[in-house]
């Protein structure tokens, strides 16, 4: 038997496409955020409220990843922004988006009139973690009802994230959940991860998230 | 539209996407090397700080490589432990759980040394 050395990263084919995506985003100065969470954590409502509050100042677009339906895309299209849907049902339901799917979806968007692009990943805390899409920042949404141990159970996604949004904070008085323990478990896997506690429903804490977003956009577009 | 759906098909399960990527890397290298033999083994390094499950990867590869030049190849997966160095007390650590707190000084400032690998190391032909 003859041995041939390779030494290539498996994710290289995906990362190569992600780099192409990143170049296109950079050229157009579009801030791109990859939103990840479990199903039902509140990604879509967070997006709806964000767009509603900032649409006078910013031009948004959304790439919406979903296994089976276009429900979320329909919710977002009400805000008169470009929404491109990626649905994966007919092939058994892809568990994450990858860079080539995003590249394909990007063809449906006019980047000259977009400032902030959200990529709403498929609700899943495992698979999306490894796949670079070309985004600037990864934002993870964790809702209070999911309990304290999610950062310990799904460390890779928390380790790779740039911002943690702890959603449904309005439910804190009704739940037995220990918020400090969530923060402690998060810190164990990613000490640098900053977090914002908010409720997309009551809008408590929402301003802090919007400030973060505006700051990120300004640094991307070199306005500061 | 067809090429888009084809790209979706490749990602039904993420180990499937990873297996596809491994196959592509090996076939490209084979072409580049000009070798003509049958590929028998593919040696991979998979860190424990990744979302790749070795058994799911093996199964995906088996399904995907059927009726291709790689169908006689088996995956040999070397699972790499998570090791780190504490930036504060400088001690070397082997992490059994994904807890990035230093057991010696309580610091969170860890530098991960190994555990993130997702590497096609080599393949063997005869």
Contacts between the chains, C-beta under 8 A, distances in Angstrom:
chain1	res1	chain2	res2	distance
A	1	B	40	6.4
A	1	B	41	7.6
A	1	B	124	4.6
A	1	B	125	6.7
A	1	B	126	4.8
A	2	B	35	7.3
A	2	B	37	6.9
A	2	B	124	6.7
A	2	B	125	5.3
A	2	B	126	7.0
A	3	B	122	5.3
A	3	B	123	7.5
A	3	B	124	5.1
A	4	B	29	6.5
A	4	B	30	7.6
A	4	B	33	5.8
A	4	B	35	6.8
A	4	B	122	6.0
A	4	B	123	5.6
A	4	B	124	7.5
A	4	B	125	6.8
A	5	B	121	7.4
A	5	B	122	4.9
A	6	B	25	6.4
A	6	B	26	7.0
A	6	B	29	5.1
A	6	B	120	4.6
A	6	B	121	6.4
A	6	B	122	5.5
A	6	B	123	6.5
A	7	B	119	6.5
A	7	B	120	7.4
A	7	B	121	6.2
A	7	B	122	7.7
A	8	B	25	4.8
A	8	B	29	7.5
A	8	B	119	7.1
A	8	B	120	5.1
A	9	B	118	5.7
A	9	B	119	5.9
A	9	B	120	7.8
A	10	B	18	5.3
A	10	B	21	4.9
A	10	B	22	5.7
A	10	B	25	7.1
A	10	B	44	7.6
A	10	B	52	7.8
A	10	B	118	4.4
A	10	B	119	7.0
A	10	B	120	6.4
A	11	B	18	7.8
A	11	B	21	6.9
A	11	B	118	5.7
A	12	B	21	7.4
A	12	B	25	7.0
A	13	B	21	4.9
A	13	B	24	5.8
A	13	B	25	7.3
A	14	B	17	7.5
A	14	B	21	6.9
A	86	B	8	7.6
A	88	B	8	5.1
A	88	B	11	7.5
A	88	B	12	7.8
A	90	B	5	7.6
A	91	B	5	7.3
A	91	B	8	5.2
A	91	B	9	4.7
A	91	B	12	5.5
A	92	B	12	4.3
A	92	B	13	7.8
A	93	B	12	7.1
A	94	B	8	5.8
A	94	B	11	4.3
A	94	B	12	5.9
A	95	B	11	7.6
A	95	B	12	7.9
A	95	B	13	6.4
A	95	B	14	5.7
A	96	B	11	6.9
A	96	B	14	5.7
A	98	B	7	7.8
A	98	B	11	5.5
A	98	B	17	6.2
A	100	B	7	4.7
A	101	B	4	7.4
A	101	B	7	5.9
A	101	B	8	6.4
A	101	B	11	7.2
A	104	B	3	7.5
A	104	B	4	4.4
A	104	B	7	6.4
A	126	B	14	7.7
A	126	B	51	5.2
A	127	B	14	3.9
A	127	B	51	6.1
A	129	B	51	5.4
A	130	B	14	7.1
A	130	B	50	6.4
A	130	B	51	5.2
A	130	B	52	7.4
A	130	B	118	7.7
A	131	B	14	7.5
A	131	B	17	7.9
A	152	B	97	7.8
A	152	B	98	6.7
A	152	B	99	7.5
A	155	B	49	7.5
A	155	B	98	3.8
A	156	B	49	6.6
A	156	B	50	6.6
A	156	B	51	5.2
A	159	B	49	7.6
A	187	B	108	6.2
A	188	B	98	7.8
A	188	B	99	5.0
A	188	B	100	5.7
A	188	B	101	5.4
A	188	B	108	7.3
A	189	B	98	5.8
A	189	B	99	7.6
A	189	B	100	5.8
A	190	B	100	7.6
A	191	B	100	6.9
A	191	B	108	3.5
A	191	B	109	6.9
